[in-house]
Amino acid sequence: MKRKSVIGLLLLVIGALGVGAYMMHNMMQRGFSTRAEPMQMEKALATTIREQAIPSRYKTIKNPVAATPVVIHEGMAHWADHCTACHANNGSGDTMYGKAMYPRPPDMRQKDTQEMSDGELYYTIKNGVRLSGMPAFGDQGDDDTDSWTLVAFIRHLPQLTSAEETEMKRLNPKSPDEIREEKEEEEFLKGEAKPATPATRMHHH
């Protein structure tokens, strides 16, 4: 019996080494580019490692912040200001930055995210995901109300309305070009806009 266990363990190690070698070979072929879609095996391994990296006590923690309309709205505003560049207003991850990253931001509306516990979502927001584009937000500790508010909003994402998305667009950070355009428009409406080019003067000889 003991011999069979040793043989089984050796086969498992050999299999793991084989998978690792295969993945390394593919990585060397395409380099560290984030453009290529990762293999299914690579996705599964990354997901497993992420799940194992979250301390077990977070798997059972419930959100201490009640998901009231006010809390969800606060989370929505926070999300629109901090998270949409990668995750999009609706949580799809379909953004310029999101599509250029690896790992790709997950569709937060789907079961892979929604089936995570409140504590797992909170831990991910607070601590980020190493070797990805997900940074750590907030202070250490389990009493960060802003992060728990985001967890409440993430739960709301599958029911997000078009009216809420429209409101979020107004809350999204503005680019320098958008800020300049708004300033020019405001000055124009106030009658303070200057001509784009100086007026041509008539000279008489």
TORSETI-97288 format. One record per atom (N, C-alpha, C, O): chain; x, y, z. Coordinates in Angstrom, 3 decimals, padded with zeros to 6 digits. Atoms other than C-alpha are relative to their C-alpha. Last residue first. Layout:
   chaine         c1         c2         c3
        A          X          Y          Z
...
This chain:
   chaine         c1         c2         c3
        A   -001.243   -000.662    000.343
        A   -001.125    102.960   -047.155
        A   -000.320    001.330   -000.642
        A    000.590    002.069   -001.017
        A    000.167   -000.903    001.144
        A   -004.101    101.479   -045.346
        A    001.304    000.726   -000.235
        A    001.922    001.203    000.717
        A   -000.975   -001.089   -000.015
        A   -003.677    098.404   -043.164
        A   -000.187    000.851   -001.234
        A   -000.267    000.333   -002.348
        A   -000.143   -000.627    001.313
        A   -006.647    096.142   -042.460
        A    000.973    001.155    000.117
        A    000.797    002.030    000.965
        A    000.184   -001.443    000.053
        A   -006.241    093.974   -039.369
        A    000.231    000.519   -001.403
        A    001.086    000.017   -002.132
        A   -000.875   -000.651    000.974
        A   -006.816    090.234   -039.369
        A   -000.302    001.495   -000.061
        A   -001.452    001.908   -000.205
        A    000.702   -000.630    001.130
        A   -008.425    088.942   -036.198
        A    000.982    000.703   -000.911
        A    001.955    001.295   -000.444
        A    000.178   -001.437   -000.106
        A   -006.191    086.727   -034.047
        A   -000.664    000.584   -001.233
        A   -000.404    000.147   -002.354
        A   -001.118   -000.660    000.671
        A   -006.874    083.002   -034.356
        A   -000.221    001.495    000.090
        A   -001.366    001.947    000.060
        A   -001.037    001.014    000.165
        A   -009.016    080.819   -032.085
        A    001.230    000.589   -000.672
        A    002.356    000.204   -000.356
        A   -000.042    000.574    001.349
        A   -011.000    083.851   -031.002
        A    001.157   -000.978   -000.126
        A    002.213   -000.792    000.480
        A   -000.776   -000.845    000.909
        A   -011.165    084.273   -027.232
        A   -000.002   -000.631   -001.385
        A   -000.119   -001.851   -001.499
        A   -000.871    000.683    000.956
        A   -013.913    082.679   -025.138
        A    000.690    001.003   -000.912
        A    000.084    001.978   -001.357
        A   -001.384   -000.324   -000.274
        A   -015.207    084.714   -022.226
        A    000.954   -000.616   -001.005
        A    002.166   -000.420   -000.914
        A   -000.424   -001.106    000.853
        A   -018.833    084.918   -023.299
        A    001.441    000.397    000.201
        A    001.847    001.501   -000.163
        A   -000.065   -001.215   -000.811
        A   -019.960    082.814   -020.351
        A    000.396    001.229   -000.817
        A    000.423    002.349   -000.306
        A    001.358   -000.303   -000.457
        A   -021.096    080.051   -022.707
        A   -000.042    001.260    000.857
        A   -001.055    001.958    000.898
        A    000.772   -000.460    001.154
        A   -017.718    080.180   -024.437
        A   -001.400    000.407    000.421
        A   -001.914    001.441   -000.004
        A   -000.420   -001.370    000.286
        A   -015.852    079.977   -021.140
        A   -000.801    000.580   -001.155
        A   -001.147    001.762   -001.151
        A    000.498   -000.850   -001.081
        A   -017.862    076.895   -020.153
        A    000.352    001.465   -000.247
        A   -000.473    002.354   -000.034
        A    001.451   -000.129    000.187
        A   -017.236    075.263   -023.531
        A   -000.601    000.921    001.060
        A   -001.472    001.739    000.762
        A    000.219   -000.862    001.159
        A   -013.509    075.987   -023.283
        A   -001.486    000.229   -000.231
        A   -001.916    001.337   -000.550
        A   -000.373   -001.367   -000.398
        A   -013.411    074.530   -019.766
        A   -000.253    000.975   -001.130
        A   -000.783    002.064   -000.904
        A    001.054   -000.509   -000.885
        A   -015.336    071.432   -020.839
        A    000.286    001.445    000.421
        A   -000.624    002.270    000.509
        A    001.196   -000.264    000.806
        A   -012.982    070.913   -023.781
        A   -001.122    000.570    000.852
        A   -001.816    001.498    000.436
        A   -000.234   -001.201    000.793
        A   -009.927    071.287   -021.543
        A   -001.226    000.366   -000.825
        A   -001.595    001.537   -000.912
        A    000.006   -001.133   -000.921
        A   -011.256    068.762   -019.019
        A    000.175    001.306   -000.763
        A   -000.512    002.287   -000.481
        A    001.399   -000.235   -000.381
        A   -012.083    066.312   -021.814
        A   -000.122    001.190    000.944
        A   -001.059    001.980    000.837
        A    000.696   -000.569    001.167
        A   -008.588    066.664   -023.275
        A   -001.453    000.317    000.341
        A   -001.979    001.357   -000.056
        A   -000.382   -001.407    000.180
        A   -006.971    066.168   -019.843
        A   -000.711    000.670   -001.172
        A   -001.066    001.846   -001.091
        A   -001.343   -000.134    000.554
        A   -009.005    062.936   -019.413
        A    000.356    001.478   -000.109
        A   -000.541    002.320   -000.068
        A   -000.104   -000.633    001.315
        A   -012.028    062.877   -017.143
        A    001.455    000.101   -000.434
        A    002.346    000.335    000.383
        A   -001.089   -000.989    000.112
        A   -012.558    060.447   -014.275
        A    000.104    000.530   -001.422
        A   -000.107   -000.210   -002.383
        A   -001.292    000.531    000.438
        A   -015.970    058.721   -014.436
        A    001.067    001.090   -000.048
        A    000.765    002.239   -000.370
        A   -000.913    000.092   -001.134
        A   -018.779    060.256   -012.387
        A    001.378   -000.523   -000.376
        A    002.301   -000.493    000.437
        A   -000.256   -001.364   -000.464
        A   -020.840    061.468   -015.337
        A    001.004    000.018    001.156
        A    001.627    001.043    001.435
        A   -000.808   -000.664    001.030
        A   -020.517    058.029   -016.922
        A    000.338    001.430    000.407
        A    001.410    001.938    000.078
        A   -001.403    000.331   -000.228
        A   -021.761    056.537   -013.645
        A    000.910    000.676   -001.017
        A    002.034    001.057   -000.688
        A   -000.481   -000.804   -001.126
        A   -025.087    058.342   -013.965
        A    001.492   -000.242    000.230
        A    002.235    000.693    000.531
        A   -000.063   -001.387    000.475
        A   -025.627    056.828   -017.402
        A    000.524    000.912    001.099
        A    001.346    001.790    000.840
        A   -001.185   -000.102    000.866
        A   -024.761    053.379   -016.049
        A    000.171    001.425   -000.511
        A    001.288    001.937   -000.569
        A   -001.174   -000.015   -000.880
        A   -027.293    053.863   -013.239
        A    001.283    000.117   -000.811
        A    002.204    000.834   -000.420
        A   -000.019   -001.318   -000.643
        A   -030.004    054.790   -015.746
        A    001.214    000.125    000.921
        A    001.844    001.181    000.983
        A   -000.554   -000.940    000.977
        A   -029.132    051.716   -017.831
        A    000.072    001.405    000.586
        A    000.988    002.164    000.268
        A    000.952   -000.522    000.980
        A   -029.737    049.557   -014.772
        A    000.695    000.959   -000.966
        A    001.792    001.446   -000.692
        A   -000.247   -001.411    000.315
        A   -027.228    047.387   -012.874
        A   -000.944    000.471   -001.107
        A   -001.117   -000.216   -002.113
        A    001.296   -000.686    000.127
        A   -028.840    044.095   -011.787
        A    000.164    001.484   -000.371
        A   -000.795    002.252   -000.291
        A    000.864    000.732    000.937
        A   -025.757    041.877   -012.374
        A   -001.362    000.664   -000.215
        A   -002.026    000.394   -001.215
        A   -000.336   -000.138    001.424
        A   -023.616    044.651   -010.799
        A   -000.896   -000.798   -000.954
        A   -001.254   -000.271   -002.008
        A    001.089   -000.665    000.718
        A   -025.434    044.706   -007.436
        A    000.243    000.027   -001.510
        A   -000.692    000.248   -002.280
        A    001.170    000.888   -000.045
        A   -023.146    042.150   -005.754
        A   -001.162    000.571   -000.819
        A   -002.008   -000.178   -001.309
        A   -000.321    001.121    000.889
        A   -020.201    044.274   -006.912
        A   -001.151   -001.002   -000.028
        A   -001.464   -001.557   -001.082
        A    000.293   -000.412    001.377
        A   -021.896    047.269   -005.265
        A    000.300   -001.118   -000.995
        A   -000.433   -001.295   -001.968
        A    001.460   -000.099    000.161
        A   -022.021    045.548   -001.869
        A   -000.356    000.389   -001.432
        A   -001.316   -000.134   -001.999
        A    000.500    001.382    000.049
        A   -018.346    044.550   -002.209
        A   -001.516    000.006   -000.215
        A   -002.041   -000.776   -001.008
        A   -000.256    000.506    001.352
        A   -017.530    048.171   -003.038
        A   -000.490   -001.437   -000.152
        A   -001.020   -001.805   -001.200
        A    001.015   -000.631    000.846
        A   -019.198    049.240    000.204
        A    000.169   -000.439   -001.448
        A   -000.815   -000.662   -002.153
        A    001.225    000.776   -000.196
        A   -017.039    046.712    002.060
        A   -001.145    000.575   -000.831
        A   -002.012   -000.162   -001.301
        A   -000.161    001.288    000.694
        A   -013.983    048.355    000.482
        A   -001.228   -000.879    000.177
        A   -001.635   -001.567   -000.760
        A    000.034   -000.228    001.443
        A   -015.119    051.846    001.510
        A    000.099   -001.316   -000.770
        A   -000.618   -001.518   -001.750
        A    001.381   -000.129    000.466
        A   -015.942    050.671    005.047
        A   -000.080    000.186   -001.506
        A   -000.984   -000.354   -002.143
        A   -000.032   -001.004    001.073
        A   -012.423    049.441    005.752
        A   -001.390    000.093   -000.629
        A   -001.764   -000.741   -001.452
        A    001.043   -000.982   -000.291
        A   -012.883    047.605    009.068
        A   -000.008    001.138   -001.019
        A   -000.397    002.262   -000.705
        A    001.278    000.470    000.520
        A   -011.032    044.385    008.301
        A   -001.146    000.973    000.259
        A   -002.313    000.581    000.260
        A    001.052    000.190   -000.992
        A   -007.482    045.667    008.671
        A   -001.313   -000.354   -000.654
        A   -001.465   -000.217   -001.868
        A    000.087    001.368   -000.496
        A   -004.914    047.163    006.346
        A   -001.066   -000.085    001.089
        A   -001.461    000.919    001.681
        A   -000.919    000.315   -001.079
        A   -005.646    050.479    004.693
        A   -000.159   -001.456    000.413
        A   -001.142   -002.111    000.067
        A    000.380   -000.163   -001.394
        A   -007.333    051.020    001.353
        A    001.092   -000.385    000.973
        A    002.181   -000.808    000.586
        A    000.678   -001.236   -000.373
        A   -006.680    049.610   -002.097
        A   -000.228    000.034    001.506
        A   -000.359   -001.007    002.151
        A    000.602    000.064   -001.329
        A   -004.171    047.019   -003.331
        A   -000.604    001.354    000.335
        A    000.030    002.388    000.121
        A   -000.763   -000.533   -001.126
        A   -003.544    047.039   -007.068
        A   -000.721   -000.228    001.320
        A   -001.880   -000.641    001.346
        A    000.884   -000.342   -001.113
        A   -005.038    044.711   -009.718
        A    000.806    000.497    001.189
        A    001.508   -000.295    001.816
        A    000.196   -001.444   -000.046
        A   -002.887    044.848   -012.875
        A   -000.863    000.454    001.163
        A   -001.169    001.641    001.274
        A    001.125   -000.393    000.845
        A   -001.557    041.334   -012.343
        A   -000.116    001.516    000.072
        A    000.706    002.175    000.709
        A   -000.293    000.317    001.402
        A    001.581    039.731   -010.953
        A   -001.222    000.222   -000.895
        A   -001.428   -000.495   -001.874
        A   -001.395   -000.067    000.424
        A    000.205    039.882   -007.377
        A    000.157   -000.468   -001.456
        A   -000.543   -001.374   -001.908
        A   -000.389    001.321    000.506
        A   -003.539    040.379   -007.014
        A    001.415    000.121   -000.566
        A    001.642    000.824   -001.551
        A   -000.391    000.116    001.395
        A   -004.743    043.297   -004.896
        A    000.334   -001.432   -000.387
        A    000.161   -002.361    000.403
        A   -001.382    000.443    000.159
        A   -004.660    043.408   -001.103
        A    000.458   -000.121   -001.443
        A    001.645   -000.327   -001.699
        A   -000.939   -000.566   -000.964
        A   -007.767    045.338   -000.097
        A    001.455   -000.283   -000.348
        A    002.319    000.575   -000.167
        A    000.002   -001.461    000.139
        A   -009.907    044.626   -003.149
        A    001.097    000.608    000.865
        A    001.835    001.486    000.417
        A   -000.565   -000.306    001.315
        A   -008.926    040.936   -003.162
        A    000.076    001.506   -000.230
        A    001.074    002.007   -000.747
        A   -001.447    000.247   -000.078
        A   -009.517    040.594    000.591
        A    000.675    000.365   -001.322
        A    001.766    000.936   -001.329
        A   -000.599   -001.052   -000.823
        A   -012.969    042.205    000.267
        A    001.520   -000.143    000.036
        A    002.241    000.842   -000.124
        A    000.030   -001.226    000.798
        A   -013.969    039.906   -002.583
        A    000.701    001.134    000.744
        A    001.491    001.880    000.165
        A   -000.962    000.199    001.084
        A   -012.826    036.877   -000.568
        A    000.055    001.236   -000.905
        A    001.135    001.666   -001.311
        A   -001.350   -000.156   -000.521
        A   -014.641    038.147    002.533
        A    001.064   -000.156   -001.070
        A    002.074    000.547   -001.042
        A   -000.223   -001.427   -000.251
        A   -017.908    038.621    000.679
        A    001.435    000.246    000.454
        A    002.084    001.198    000.021
        A    000.614   -000.505   -001.222
        A   -017.627    035.050   -000.582
        A    000.268    001.491    000.143
        A    001.152    002.039   -000.515
        A   -000.996   -000.239   -001.041
        A   -016.842    034.317   -004.219
        A   -000.705    000.527    001.244
        A   -001.728    001.203    001.135
        A    000.009    001.118   -000.934
        A   -019.851    033.005   -006.146
        A    001.116    000.096    001.039
        A    001.165   -000.707    001.970
        A    001.157   -000.090   -000.886
        A   -020.417    036.400   -007.783
        A   -000.064   -001.140    001.006
        A   -000.689   -000.998    002.056
        A   -000.168   -001.066   -000.989
        A   -016.894    036.428   -009.197
        A   -001.136   -000.002    001.009
        A   -000.898    000.100    002.212
        A   -001.336    000.169   -000.568
        A   -016.840    033.095   -011.033
        A    000.286    001.055    001.063
        A    000.954    000.777    002.059
        A   -000.009    000.818   -001.216
        A   -020.633    033.402   -011.400
        A    001.381   -000.159    000.619
        A    001.489   -000.302    001.837
        A    000.144    001.437    000.206
        A   -020.568    036.303   -013.869
        A    000.267   -000.794    001.284
        A    000.766   -000.252    002.270
        A    001.414    000.361   -000.098
        A   -021.251    039.979   -013.205
        A   -000.209   -001.511   -000.017
        A   -001.272   -002.008    000.356
        A    000.396    000.040   -001.409
        A   -017.610    040.810   -012.411
        A   -001.457   -000.417    000.194
        A   -001.878   -000.688    001.318
        A    001.331   -000.604    000.064
        A   -016.530    039.894   -015.928
        A   -000.604   -000.156    001.392
        A   -000.985   -001.253    001.801
        A    001.153    000.887    000.212
        A   -012.943    039.107   -015.058
        A   -001.278    000.803   -000.186
        A   -001.366    001.959    000.227
        A    000.975   -000.206   -001.071
        A   -010.099    041.591   -015.595
        A   -001.221   -000.887   -000.247
        A   -001.732   -000.917   -001.366
        A    001.073   -000.906    000.350
        A   -007.725    039.936   -018.068
        A   -000.900    000.234    001.222
        A   -001.136   -000.694    001.995
        A    001.282    000.603    000.358
        A   -004.684    038.315   -016.454
        A   -001.040    001.073   -000.366
        A   -001.000    002.190    000.151
        A    000.047    001.423   -000.313
        A   -003.031    039.766   -018.341
        A    000.415   -000.161    001.451
        A    001.463    000.349    001.847
        A   -000.638    000.516   -001.213
        A   -003.910    043.255   -019.484
        A    000.002   -001.518    000.018
        A   -000.788   -002.173   -000.662
        A   -001.442    000.056    000.238
        A   -004.595    044.815   -022.899
        A    000.759   -000.594    001.180
        A    001.989   -000.642    001.160
        A   -000.270    000.937    001.090
        A   -008.356    044.112   -022.925
        A    001.488   -000.147   -000.284
        A    001.892   -001.069   -000.993
        A    000.363    001.358   -000.378
        A   -008.765    045.728   -019.501
        A    000.363   -001.021   -001.064
        A    000.841   -002.109   -000.744
        A   -001.017    000.550   -000.889
        A   -006.860    048.849   -020.462
        A   -000.281   -001.457    000.331
        A    000.630   -002.284    000.357
        A   -001.283   -000.044    000.703
        A   -009.002    049.670   -023.491
        A    001.102   -000.632    000.860
        A    001.907   -001.424    000.371
        A   -000.550   -001.344    000.107
        A   -012.148    048.533   -021.686
        A    001.339   -000.063   -000.728
        A    001.883   -001.146   -000.944
        A   -000.172   -000.318    001.421
        A   -014.396    045.455   -021.745
        A    000.437    001.461   -000.148
        A   -000.356    002.317   -000.539
        A   -001.431    000.038    000.295
        A   -013.865    044.399   -018.135
        A    000.317    000.359   -001.433
        A    001.472    000.294   -001.853
        A   -000.327    000.983    001.045
        A   -017.588    043.576   -017.937
        A    001.494   -000.170   -000.226
        A    001.932   -001.223   -000.689
        A   -000.737    001.136   -000.544
        A   -018.160    045.304   -014.592
        A    000.442   -001.023   -001.017
        A    000.966   -002.073   -000.644
        A    000.904    001.136   -000.223
        A   -020.924    047.591   -015.877
        A    000.707   -001.247    000.508
        A    000.075   -002.288    000.691
        A    001.093   -000.362   -000.909
        A   -018.910    050.783   -015.455
        A   -000.876   -001.202    000.346
        A   -001.326   -001.349    001.482
        A    001.165   -000.589    000.666
        A   -015.855    049.197   -017.041
        A   -001.096    000.304    001.015
        A   -001.142   -000.297    002.089
        A    001.160    000.890   -000.152
        A   -013.403    046.905   -015.137
        A   -001.244    000.457   -000.754
        A   -002.181   -000.328   -000.902
        A   -000.299    001.401    000.303
        A   -010.019    048.386   -016.115
        A   -001.258   -000.873   -000.049
        A   -001.349   -001.788   -000.867
        A   -001.027    000.007    001.042
        A   -010.628    052.139   -016.327
        A    000.334   -001.424   -000.431
        A    000.609   -001.673   -001.604
        A    000.537    000.191    001.352
        A   -013.895    051.620   -014.432
        A    001.056   -000.043   -001.100
        A    000.802   -000.591   -002.173
        A   -000.097    001.368    000.526
        A   -012.396    050.956   -011.006
        A   -000.313   -000.146   -001.486
        A    000.031   -001.159   -002.094
        A   -001.263    000.709   -000.198
        A   -011.580    054.217   -009.226
        A    000.172   -001.279   -000.830
        A    001.302   -001.698   -001.080
        A   -001.169   -000.874   -000.090
        A   -014.163    056.933   -009.997
        A    001.317   -000.773    000.016
        A    002.330   -000.268   -000.468
        A   -000.082   -000.840    001.202
        A   -017.068    054.832   -011.253
        A    001.266    000.842   -000.011
        A    001.809    001.137   -001.075
        A   -000.360    000.856    001.136
        A   -016.440    052.216   -008.535
        A    000.207    000.853   -001.252
        A    001.191    000.672   -001.970
        A   -001.399    000.384   -000.228
        A   -016.491    054.830   -005.770
        A    000.506   -000.831   -001.182
        A    001.618   -000.622   -001.667
        A   -000.804   -001.193    000.223
        A   -019.709    056.326   -007.157
        A    001.488   -000.313    000.153
        A    002.314    000.161   -000.627
        A    000.053   -000.299    001.429
        A   -021.314    052.878   -007.418
        A    000.883    001.205   -000.338
        A    001.622    001.182   -001.323
        A   -000.904    000.939    000.666
        A   -020.205    051.980   -003.900
        A    000.077    000.257   -001.490
        A    001.146    000.147   -002.091
        A   -001.351   -000.413   -000.387
        A   -021.867    055.123   -002.568
        A    001.041   -000.907   -000.669
        A    002.063   -000.439   -001.170
        A   -000.288   -001.211    000.756
        A   -025.021    054.270   -004.546
        A    001.409    000.519    000.325
        A    002.121    000.983   -000.566
        A   -000.248    000.408    001.387
        A   -024.990    050.725   -003.161
        A    000.348    001.214   -000.852
        A    001.223    001.130   -001.713
        A   -001.305    000.665    000.035
        A   -024.628    052.093    000.378
        A    000.353   -000.405   -001.424
        A    001.488   -000.215   -001.859
        A   -001.022   -001.036   -000.215
        A   -027.543    054.518   -000.100
        A    001.397   -000.603   -000.104
        A    002.275   -000.022   -000.742
        A   -000.143   -000.819    001.214
        A   -029.763    051.817   -001.644
        A    001.077    001.077    000.139
        A    001.789    001.370   -000.821
        A    001.119   -000.923    000.173
        A   -029.021    049.595    001.391
        A    000.172    000.771   -001.299
        A    001.276    000.798   -001.842
        A    000.101   -000.461    001.385
        A   -026.588    046.684    001.117
        A   -001.259    000.841   -000.206
        A   -002.160    000.449   -000.946
        A    001.267    000.375    000.640
        A   -025.880    046.383    004.845
        A   -000.112    000.619   -001.385
        A    000.243    001.781   -001.583
        A    000.719   -001.194    000.458
        A   -022.211    046.780    005.752
        A   -001.253   -000.436   -000.748
        A   -001.166   -001.142   -001.752
        A    000.629   -000.639   -001.157
        A   -020.813    043.889    007.822
        A   -000.800    001.245   -000.365
        A   -001.519    001.790    000.473
        A   -000.125   -001.457    000.068
        A   -020.222    041.879    004.627
        A   -000.702    000.633    001.202
        A   -001.908    000.455    001.373
        A    001.132   -000.663    000.642
        A   -019.985    038.228    005.640
        A    000.218    001.515    000.033
        A    000.891    002.042    000.919
        A    000.350   -001.322   -000.524
        A   -016.706    036.476    006.402
        A   -001.144    000.603   -000.822
        A   -001.104    000.622   -002.052
        A    001.273    000.053   -000.718
        A   -016.680    032.744    005.600
        A   -000.446    001.362    000.544
        A   -001.483    001.454    001.201
        A    000.996    000.724    000.793
        A   -013.987    032.544    002.914
        A   -001.371   -000.030    000.673
        A   -002.376   -000.309    000.018
        A    000.778   -000.951    000.789
        A   -011.961    035.255    004.646
        A   -001.124   -000.685   -000.785
        A   -002.059   -000.026   -001.239
        A    001.001   -000.647   -000.851
        A   -010.828    032.814    007.351
        A   -000.863    000.990   -000.777
        A   -001.977    001.302   -000.356
        A    001.246    000.753   -000.129
        A   -009.172    030.617    004.706
        A   -001.061    000.735    000.823
        A   -002.253    000.559    000.574
        A    000.080    000.704   -001.289
        A   -006.507    033.176    003.804
        A   -001.384   -000.603    000.228
        A   -002.398    000.019   -000.089
        A    000.873   -000.730   -000.914
        A   -006.698    034.030    000.071
        A   -000.095   -000.774    001.318
        A   -000.500   -001.936    001.315
        A   -000.756   -001.081   -000.640
        A   -003.645    032.599   -001.738
        A   -000.847    000.811    000.976
        A   -000.298    001.538    001.804
        A   -000.772    000.539   -001.116
        A   -005.386    029.285   -002.476
        A    000.735    001.094    000.769
        A    001.070    000.919    001.941
        A    000.919    000.473   -001.037
        A   -008.024    031.032   -004.571
        A    000.753   -000.496    001.224
        A    000.348   -000.247    002.360
        A    000.643   -001.160   -000.620
        A   -005.419    032.990   -006.514
        A   -000.910   -000.421    001.143
        A   -000.914    000.194    002.210
        A   -001.005   -000.652   -000.850
        A   -003.340    029.862   -007.148
        A   -000.608    001.195    000.720
        A   -000.333    001.417    001.899
        A   -000.229    000.857   -001.168
        A   -006.406    027.992   -008.419
        A    000.977    000.652    000.973
        A    000.762    000.645    002.185
        A    001.182   -000.097   -000.859
        A   -007.390    030.851   -010.742
        A    000.185   -000.802    001.284
        A   -000.181   -000.346    002.367
        A   -000.014   -001.335   -000.607
        A   -003.861    031.100   -012.174
        A   -001.176    000.164    000.966
        A   -001.025    000.740    002.044
        A   -001.071   -000.032   -000.993
        A   -003.738    027.326   -012.748
        A    000.022    001.340    000.734
        A    000.176    001.388    001.955
        A    000.414    000.833   -001.137
        A   -007.145    027.292   -014.464
        A    001.052    000.047    001.107
        A    000.712    000.122    002.288
        A    001.079   -000.684   -000.714
        A   -006.188    030.207   -016.707
        A   -000.387   -000.767    001.257
        A   -000.541   -000.188    002.332
        A   -000.623   -001.126   -000.687
        A   -002.886    028.564   -017.662
        A   -001.034    000.774    000.806
        A   -000.758    001.199    001.928
        A   -000.758    000.563   -001.110
        A   -004.652    025.304   -018.504
        A    000.632    001.114    000.841
        A    000.653    001.047    002.070
        A    000.969    000.359   -001.036
        A   -007.177    027.189   -020.615
        A    000.701   -000.545    001.235
        A    000.295   -000.276    002.365
        A    000.598    001.317    000.160
        A   -004.314    028.740   -022.580
        A   -000.956   -000.283    001.157
        A   -000.842    000.312    002.229
        A   -000.627    001.129   -000.703
        A   -003.714    032.464   -022.267
        A   -000.746   -001.308   -000.259
        A   -001.944   -001.319   -000.542
        A    000.964    000.587   -000.941
        A   -004.990    034.844   -024.994
        A    000.639   -001.203    000.686
        A    001.130   -002.100    000.000
        A    000.487    001.340    000.324
        A   -002.002    036.547   -026.593
        A   -000.951   -000.505    001.084
        A   -000.699   -000.334    002.277
        A    000.955   -000.049    001.115
        A   -001.713    040.306   -026.103
        A   -000.611   -001.369   -000.284
        A   -001.795   -001.471   -000.605
        A    001.354    000.131   -000.540
        A   -000.157    040.225   -022.620
        A   -001.048   -000.033   -001.106
        A   -002.244   -000.115   -000.828
        A    001.030   -000.875    000.555
        A    003.291    039.531   -024.069
        A   -001.353   -000.250    000.657
        A   -001.717   -001.394    000.930
        A    000.864   -000.401   -001.108
        A    005.745    037.792   -021.767
        A   -001.111    000.934   -000.465
        A   -001.667    001.698    000.324
        A   -000.528   -001.032   -000.882
        A    007.450    035.874   -024.565
        A   -000.994    000.326    001.102
        A   -001.876   -000.473    001.415
        A    000.712   -001.252    000.227
        A    005.451    033.999   -027.222
        A    000.508    001.139    000.875
        A    000.044    002.273    000.749
        A    000.308   -000.190    001.414
        A    007.697    030.962   -027.639
        A   -000.645    001.357   -000.253
        A   -000.341    002.010   -001.251
        A   -001.231   -000.393    000.673
        A    009.216    031.212   -024.171
        A   -000.244    000.275   -001.475
        A    000.426    001.113   -002.078
        A   -000.317   -001.357   -000.418
        A    005.714    031.197   -022.657
        A    001.260    000.505   -000.705
        A    001.324    001.662   -001.119
        A    000.910   -000.913    000.689
        A    004.756    028.135   -024.686
        A    000.294    001.449    000.354
        A    000.208    002.328   -000.504
        A   -000.342    000.017    001.426
        A    007.850    026.261   -023.496
        A   -000.879    000.983   -000.774
        A   -000.382    001.745   -001.603
        A   -001.204   -000.806    000.150
        A    007.207    027.348   -019.898
        A    000.417    000.074   -001.468
        A    000.831    001.126   -001.955
        A    000.395   -001.407   -000.119
        A    003.640    026.020   -020.117
        A    001.205    000.917   -000.176
        A    001.092    001.974   -000.797
        A    000.800   -000.350    001.177
        A    004.871    022.659   -021.430
        A   -000.399    001.473    000.017
        A   -000.317    002.160   -001.002
        A   -000.917   -000.107    001.138
        A    007.602    022.461   -018.794
        A   -000.741    000.420   -001.266
        A   -000.250    001.238   -002.045
        A   -000.803   -001.203   -000.159
        A    005.112    023.212   -016.031
        A    000.941    000.226   -001.172
        A    001.094    001.348   -001.656
        A    000.880   -001.142    000.266
        A    002.669    020.599   -017.322
        A    000.779    001.304    000.092
        A    000.618    002.194   -000.743
        A    000.292   -000.001    001.429
        A    005.469    018.020   -017.446
        A   -000.877    001.175   -000.412
        A   -000.624    001.828   -001.423
        A   -001.202   -000.497    000.681
        A    006.684    018.967   -013.980
        A   -000.222    000.068   -001.510
        A    000.224    001.002   -002.177
        A   -000.077   -001.432   -000.269
        A    003.147    018.556   -012.642
        A    001.203    000.616   -000.697
        A    001.111    001.706   -001.262
        A    001.042   -000.672    000.787
        A    002.829    015.164   -014.321
        A    000.052    001.505    000.170
        A   -000.076    002.249   -000.803
        A   -000.435    000.035    001.407
        A    006.185    014.020   -012.918
        A   -001.012    000.704   -000.895
        A   -000.640    001.436   -001.812
        A   -001.103   -000.959    000.139
        A    005.125    015.167   -009.446
        A    000.474    000.067   -001.448
        A    000.698    001.148   -001.993
        A    000.579   -001.340   -000.127
        A    001.783    013.347   -009.721
        A    001.071    001.066   -000.201
        A    000.847    002.055   -000.899
        A    000.712   -000.274    001.253
        A    003.481    010.205   -011.027
        A   -000.608    001.399    000.015
        A   -000.615    002.095   -001.000
        A   -001.007   -000.230    001.044
        A    005.919    010.317   -008.107
        A   -000.652    000.338   -001.334
        A   -000.197    001.232   -002.048
        A   -000.575   -001.313   -000.249
        A    003.052    010.704   -005.630
        A    001.031    000.352   -001.065
        A    001.073    001.484   -001.546
        A    001.013   -001.002    000.353
        A    001.208    007.761   -007.126
        A    000.526    001.412    000.163
        A    000.270    002.284   -000.667
        A    000.072   -000.019    001.469
        A    004.365    005.622   -007.000
        A   -001.005    001.058   -000.468
        A   -000.754    001.782   -001.432
        A   -001.235   -000.639    000.480
        A    004.892    006.554   -003.346
        A   -000.026    000.120   -001.519
        A    000.335    001.157   -002.075
        A    000.108   -001.423   -000.314
        A    001.261    005.763   -002.521
        A    001.207    000.760   -000.520
        A    001.082    001.859   -001.061
        A    000.948   -000.589    000.956
        A    001.491    002.407   -004.327
        A   -000.133    001.505    000.226
        A   -000.245    002.270   -000.733
        A   -000.687   -000.101    001.285
        A    004.608    001.528   -002.333
        A   -000.885    000.645   -001.050
        A   -000.419    001.449   -001.857
        A   -000.909   -001.130   -000.086
        A    002.835    002.307    000.940
        A    000.710    000.223   -001.329
        A    000.915    001.361   -001.750
        A    000.842   -001.204    000.000
        A    000.000    000.000    000.000
        A    000.867    001.239    000.000
        A    000.617    002.207   -000.718
